[in-house]
């Protein structure tokens, strides 16, 4: 059995390691993400190492063992399934669901998780476009691209976001941009790399480079 705090640490290590292409995660990086004192982080990492969930050497950082990785993926699976449930079945907005899913992800029952997955129709991606691990920890392959990197004239579908903070998601809502929306890049500004996109037939919208680099799209 793992505690709420241990699961959060394993999940944080997994996400940080993914961002660093599998490199070891430093205790300072963990302290920043978990908003915890570095000494407390070191104590927790040592505890996780004793349980066989991580490999840790002083000054060399920490990596998940296979067992630790599977625990992290199970927590992530539950988090993202609950996000789908909250949006699709309870009508929450995509900027309202993260904190609720943070609480629900620690429910231990694997039967509940499997039934939830079945009830939702085995979704592959959550409301932010992040991949949902299956019961074996396998992640679906995404073929998406950053909107900022797509040539003009392409027909695209918004599939996800790289930035999932509430202010950013609320900004997208105000712009009328949402998952599944079909768009086309009409113009790319040479000055500031902002984009003019067509969101409906004849209706255009200009978005900043900062927004476009955080939107994931599928090329049709």
N, C-alpha and C positions, 0 to 999 in steps of 0.2 A: 504494500500500500504506500502511496505517496501523498504527502500533504499538499494543501492548497499552495503554500509558498514554494515547495519543491517543484511542483508542476509549472509554476510561473517562471522559475529560474530555468528549467529545462527548455521551456518554450522560448524564452528570451535568448538563450544560447543558440538554439536552432536558428532563429531569425537572424541573429547577428552573424552566425557562421555562413548562412546562405548569402548574405550581403557581401561577405568577404570571400566568396567562392571557395568555402570549405576551410579557410585558414582558422587557426586557433583564435579564440576570443579572450581578450585581456580582462582582468578583474575590474580595471578602471572603466572599460566599456560597459561591463555588466552593471557596475555601480551607477553609471549615468542613466542607463535605460531603466533600471529598477528604482532609481532615486533612493539608493541605500548607501550607507557609508562603506568605503572600500574594505575596512576591516571585517564588517559583517558579511560582505560578499565573499571574502576569502574563507570565512568560517563555513558558510553554506556550501561553497564549492568543495571544500574538504569533506564535508558530510556526504555530498553527492558522490564524491569519488569513493568513499568507504562503502557506499551502497552499490557501486559498480555502474553508476549512471553516466559518469564523465571520466575522462582522463585529464589529470591536472599535474603540472609541474610548475613550481615557483619561477616566475619571470618568463615562462614559456606559454602561458595561457591555458585555456581549457577547451576540450573538444568533447562532444557527446560520444559515448559508446553506442553500439547498435541498440542495446536495451534502452538507453536514455533517449535515443532518437525516436524509437517506436513510441515511448511514452509521450514525447513532445508532439508527435504526429497525431496521436489519439486525442490529445487535448485540442490541437488545432482543428481536427476533424469535427469534434463536438462544437467548438466555437463557430465554425463556418456553417454547419448545419443549422444551428440555432439562429444564426443571422438570417438564413433563408426563411426559416419558419416565422421569425418575427416580422419580416417584410411581406412575405407572400400570404401568410395566414392571419396575422394580427394587424396588418396595415401600418406598421411603423415605417418611418422614413429611413433612408440609408445612413443618415447622419445621427440617428438616435439609437442604433442597435449595438454598437461596440461594447459599451459598459454593461449592458444587460447580458450580452453573450459572454463577457468575462466572468460573470457570476455562474451562468448555466454550464460553462465548459468543464466545471469541476465535479459535475454529477458523475458518480462512479459506474452506474449501470450500463454495461455494454449492450444489453438487450434493448434498453430504452433508445440508445444511439442507433442501433440497427433498425428498430421500428420507425424511428424518426426519419431515417434515410429512406426507407421504403415508402413511408407516408408522403414524403416530398417528391417521390419519383426519381430517386437516386441522382440528385443534381451534381454536376461536375464543377460548378463555380458558385461562389457566394455572391451576394448583392454588390460587392465591390469588384467582382471579377477575379478574385483570388481562387486558386484551385483547391478543391476539397479532397483530402486523402480518402481512399476507400478503406474498408475494414482491415486490409493488410498493409496499409501505410503507403500505397502507391498513389502517385499524383498524376492527374491527367495532363497530357501535353498541350500547351497553349501555343497557338500560331499567331499571336498578336504582335503588333508593332506600336511604337510610340507614334501618336498622331503627328508630332513635330518632325518625324523622319519620313513621312509619306509624301510622295510626289503629288502635285496637283493633278486633278482630273480623275483620280481614283474614287471608286465607290466603296464606302467603308461602313462598318457597323461598330458602334461603341460597345466594347466588351468588358471594360474594367477601368480602374484608376490605380495609379501608383501612390497617390497621396489620398489618405482616407480620413483626414482630420475633418471635424464638423464644419469649420468655416469654409473649407474647400468644397465639400459636398453641398453645402448650402448655396455657395456661389454657382455651382453647376445647375442646381435647381432653378435659380433665378434666371440663368441663361436658357433654360429649357433643355439642357443636355442630360440624357439618362441612358442607362443600359439598353441595348437593343435598337437604339435610334440609328437610322440610316443617314449618312452624311456624305458630302463630297467636298474636297478641298478645291476652292475656286482660285485663290491667290495667296502667295506667300510674300510678305513684305521684305524687301531687301534691307530696309533700315533696322527694324526691330524683330524680324522673324515672326511677327504676329500673322495669324491666318484668317482669311475670309472663307467661311464654309457655308455651304447650302444645307439647311436642315430640313426644309420642305421645298416642294416645287416652287421656285421663284422667291423663297424667303431665305435671306442670307444673314450671317452673324459673324462679327469679327471677335476673335479671341486672342489673348496674349500668348507669347511664347511659353510663359510659365505655366499657363493652363494646358496648352497643347502637349507639353512634354510629360504631363502627368495623366494623360488619357490614353488608354490602350485600345487599339482598334483592330478589326479583322478586315483584310482586303478581300472584296468579293470579285 
